[in-house]
């Protein structure tokens, strides 16, 4: 009786380990944190809606009381259509930073316009609104110091 219990428990344990191994091997591995943010947000927002209420863009506005260093507004828009991308616009006075990540591109494009003195403030505003917020709210294999395979390109208008 004891022997059959041990054999049965061993078989159940082996089956459980095989099932867990298969699930782990099928787990999506993202190239960088922005791919992770985009994909998980898209899954959350599109799966909870019915077909009639399908979300094709999703905006996250940072509340005014959470903004610092004189930043006027920060809005992150997720585009779930053909041109799949995450875009964050940070504004302070006449200065603006538009950060764009296209799904699957491994490139973050930071386009700055305005007063050069506001550039670092806007970069910090973007980092606070997207990257730091993500790590506060979720577990990730990335960190604030290691964003994954990502090329950051800065442009100025």
C-alpha positions in Angstrom: 0.0 0.0 0.0 2.8 2.4 1.0 4.7 1.5 -2.2 1.8 2.2 -4.5 1.3 5.6 -2.8 4.9 6.5 -3.4 4.7 5.4 -7.1 1.5 7.3 -7.6 2.9 10.5 -5.9 6.0 10.2 -8.0 4.0 9.9 -11.3 1.9 12.9 -10.3 5.0 14.9 -9.5 6.6 14.1 -12.8 3.5 15.0 -14.7 3.3 18.4 -12.9 7.0 19.1 -13.6 6.5 18.3 -17.3 3.4 20.6 -17.5 5.3 23.4 -15.7 8.3 23.0 -18.1 6.0 23.2 -21.1 4.3 26.4 -19.8 7.7 28.0 -19.0 9.1 27.2 -22.4 6.0 28.7 -24.1 6.2 31.9 -22.0 6.7 35.0 -24.2 10.1 36.5 -23.8 10.2 40.2 -24.8 13.3 41.8 -26.3 13.0 45.0 -24.2 10.9 46.7 -21.6 8.9 48.7 -24.1 7.9 45.6 -26.0 6.8 44.1 -22.7 4.8 47.2 -21.8 3.1 47.5 -25.2 2.2 43.8 -25.5 0.9 43.3 -22.0 -1.2 46.5 -22.1 -2.6 45.5 -25.5 -3.5 42.1 -24.2 -5.2 43.6 -21.1 -7.1 46.3 -23.0 -8.2 44.3 -26.0 -9.2 41.1 -24.1 -11.6 42.8 -21.7 -13.6 44.5 -24.4 -16.4 43.0 -26.5 -16.0 43.0 -30.3 -18.2 46.1 -30.6 -16.2 48.0 -28.0 -12.8 47.0 -29.3 -10.1 49.4 -28.3 -7.8 50.6 -31.0 -6.1 53.4 -29.1 -5.7 53.6 -25.3 -4.5 56.7 -23.5 -3.0 57.1 -20.1 -2.9 60.6 -18.7 -0.7 61.3 -15.7 -2.8 63.2 -13.1 -1.7 66.8 -12.6 -0.8 66.2 -8.9 1.7 63.5 -10.0 3.6 65.8 -12.4 6.8 67.5 -11.1 9.4 70.0 -12.2 6.9 72.2 -13.9 5.8 69.6 -16.4 2.4 70.6 -17.8 1.2 67.3 -19.1 2.2 63.7 -19.9 0.1 61.4 -22.0 0.9 57.9 -23.2 -1.1 56.6 -26.1 -1.1 52.9 -27.1 -2.0 52.3 -30.8 -3.3 48.8 -31.3 -4.0 49.1 -35.0 -1.9 48.4 -38.1 0.7 51.0 -37.0 1.3 49.3 -33.6 3.2 51.7 -31.3 3.5 53.3 -27.9 3.8 57.1 -27.9 4.4 59.4 -24.9 4.1 63.2 -25.2 5.6 65.2 -22.3 5.1 69.0 -22.4 6.5 71.9 -20.4 5.7 75.3 -21.6 6.8 75.6 -25.3 9.0 72.5 -25.0 7.8 69.0 -25.9 9.3 65.5 -25.9 7.6 62.8 -28.0 8.9 59.3 -27.3 7.8 56.6 -29.8 8.3 52.9 -29.7 7.1 50.8 -32.6 6.2 47.2 -31.8 9.0 44.9 -32.8 11.5 47.6 -33.8 13.8 47.5 -30.7 14.2 51.3 -31.2 12.9 54.1 -29.0 12.9 57.5 -30.8 13.0 60.6 -28.6 12.0 63.7 -30.5 12.6 66.9 -28.6 11.4 70.4 -29.5 11.7 73.7 -27.6 14.0 75.1 -24.9 17.2 73.1 -24.4 17.1 73.8 -20.6 13.8 71.7 -20.4 15.3 68.7 -22.2 16.4 66.8 -19.1 13.2 67.6 -17.2 11.2 66.2 -20.1 13.3 63.1 -20.2 12.8 62.5 -16.5 9.1 63.1 -17.0 8.9 60.4 -19.6 11.0 58.0 -17.5 8.7 58.6 -14.5 5.4 58.2 -16.5 6.4 55.1 -18.4 9.4 53.2 -17.1 9.4 53.8 -13.3 5.6 53.5 -13.2 5.9 50.1 -15.0 8.4 48.7 -12.5 6.3 50.0 -9.5 3.2 48.2 -10.8 4.5 45.0 -12.3 7.1 42.3 -12.0 9.5 42.3 -15.0 12.6 40.5 -16.0 14.0 44.0 -16.9 15.1 46.7 -14.6 15.4 50.5 -14.7 19.1 50.0 -15.4 18.7 47.2 -17.9 15.9 47.9 -20.4 16.8 45.0 -22.7 17.8 45.1 -26.4 17.0 48.7 -27.2 18.5 51.4 -29.4 17.6 54.9 -28.2 17.7 57.6 -31.0 17.3 61.2 -30.1 16.2 63.8 -32.7 15.6 67.5 -32.4 13.3 69.8 -34.4 
